[in-house]
């Protein structure tokens, strides 16, 4: 009789162990949460696309570097005067550098033909990084060939505005009209557009672009797409995943250049309990951003 009771007790213990094992390791239910994108309320005021090559074109910062080379003194001075004119009527600032400039200015006509150059007249952006917020100009080029006989450096200023991202105007009195005349003026629209675009600070913008999630039992499989849609390279940040407010996974995210992103795939993240109401994704970044609201994405589970 004692042996029989021991057998029953042993079977009972084994059964309990099996149930506990099944509870912790076997999936009871599979929930496919689908694919979601974070919501960002970041928006740029006004429709600025008509006067620019592409929508919302700007350099990463309102302080823009330049280098002038292979130019005679007269044309060099015209270019310097153009920088001063634009600086006086907008929030832009221009400063010279010896190398690594954002705007290259040359007067050497042999440099006119470049297959990869975005040519608009003799000036324009040559390297553009597209993000969800801006078309960021990484480099622009100006080629001064014609001499100007005007009191103001209209030709140099025309090409500088091309390098800033502005297209030609249909107004013959506007300095951006394809045919240059001495009496043409910049007008009020260009400074307004420049000041509107550059009022946004040169910050990165780490965004949860897409998240897909699958819960099987007490485990989470997930794919996460993150991108820097800002105006500056980001610092190191941290990706955190919460289940009903409890941290279940964290990992470091390396710094990202403007427009660059990464995709993270993770499987079998332990959730600790079966009945979950919310999975929340959150990017913790200890630096300023254009918009922090797209750092967070909660997924509500509907039973």
Secondary structure, DSSP 8 states (H G I E B T S, - for coil): -HHHHHHHHHHHHHHHHHHHHHHHHS-S-EEEEEEE--------SS--GGGBSSTTEEESSSEEEEEEES--HHHHHHHHHHHHHHHHHSS-EEEE-SSS-SEEEE--GGGS--TT---BTTEEEEEEEE-SS-EEEEEEEEE--S---SSS-HHHHHHHHHHHTB--BS-TTBTTBSS--TT-B-HHHHHHHHHHHTTS-S-B-EEEEEEEEEEETTEEEEEEEEEE-SSS----EEEEEEETTEEEEEEEE----TT-EEEEEEEEEE-S-S--SEEEEEEE-SS-BS-SGGGEEEEE---
